[in-house]
Amino acid sequence: MMLQVVDAGAARGEDNMRLDVELADRVRNGAAPATMRLYTWDPWCVSLGKHQPLSAVVQSDIEAHGYDVVHRPTGGRAVLHADEVTYCVCVPVNDSLEARRMYAEIHTLLYGALQVVCPELMFAAIDSDLRTHYASSGPMGQACFTSHARTEILWHGRKVVGSAQRVIDGVLLQHGSILCGAGHERLADVVTATDADREQLRHTMTSSSATLSQAAGRRVTAREVLDVIAVHVARTPISGPLLADAQR
């Protein structure tokens, strides 16, 4: 299966999420093929998981920093979309097992593209206990880039791409943040927590995540990432052999 690639540019948080849901609806109705939509955010935006309360962040701090805030239709926890490229993949699936397989294959596809930018990227080999992690009531359980799961893309054990998915009426909608440069760690400035907990969260996010600019040892722009993904996805099908090849 080939994915159509859409380079959608920058938009506000509410518009980005609306366009993702509309894309899922079009794929479901047969009005669009399986698609990867690529975009950025203007202004920077905190997105919360579908079931994450708005109280996880401090609205006055959000406003003071000039950020947007929005709920994603997918699960997971808070992300500050800063210097990054976000992807949204919408594909028809039959069941949760197929959705899980697609999670790995989408990461495999991105891995193949991003190796052009940084050949040292790797897959996670061991699962974190994400259910325990996200069940935490503290600030560590409120942020995406403090843990990783199997097949997520890493650099020296640090997470470069964070993803979440949801199946909506037979269509998989999977989101992911591809970190180009710093900024995502400033989520710690707006979460509902004490100053000490915010500092701990900032430290954990910095030590648990990495940007493509860090991994490449040079400035990697969103435009560069958009271009390499668009080229790779346009010529590479999603398939089982692709996953096997990437993991050898």
Steps between C-alpha positions, in 0.01 A plus 500: 500500500626845406422811700405825333712781647354844574735783605246720677719781633444682830171560682355566843434208730124491457531506122761223493282269708188580298681422175625168639148392599366611161770294330397192700140557392601524132706181521207321665260615228735409216546864403875486574760222488716398796684824573786648700443868576810696605480837670638747753340729759466879512506603779657224708227290651448263793290204394339281765397138455133438435426405862752731667336780700560864409603545864826317416633840388470851646301718261655826618849359434390380156382852419811664647722296267277565198419131445183341370343205680283232340381144556615233256255235377769242588613379842828554678610796705595866458740620233625851435521517122794733448792449258365182345316336212173329586364212296146366485438166330145388420454146365215246511556213746302189588582460869725600789767246398531661159512843664789384718684367194443831320652686798824311442490530123440875504802539728699277266407724210606811692819327612597439140444864413672650804813289457581736214526774762667289770626145429543431875128483573373170644177321600410445863570136583325481838155620600448748780204438728294781346180405683675553833671811369178665380310394813729724704321800646822701514652721232708213355179325399369810324771528232565292190878530469589338834478135389494283189346185359619224266575609139519868589791688346793578730845653501733359765196375692322836486164546329497699174145427380201477734176348368144417602216332315127436508269293283184694412228300320744281312760768424832524680599856583861512619677818605867554564743779587841492330736719701717723281635733768453603860182649643283199587657486848340838580182305564634494856433875521124455463406169665304506824777424749722652765817679396705203619290254301521720192877502527505122536274464196720732294808297596328169421373619162843631406674177600233268352455670163728614222460722196612430146728802527675339798520164323637648177738743671363787292185706457225286352203704381138402474521561125780245464305242698182562302688453174678174592178345635299603195757346263535175697129445562414568136719209385473253790200275569395403850554125522626223726834456317572870547482458878724193492760673282519805727553291814791294362 
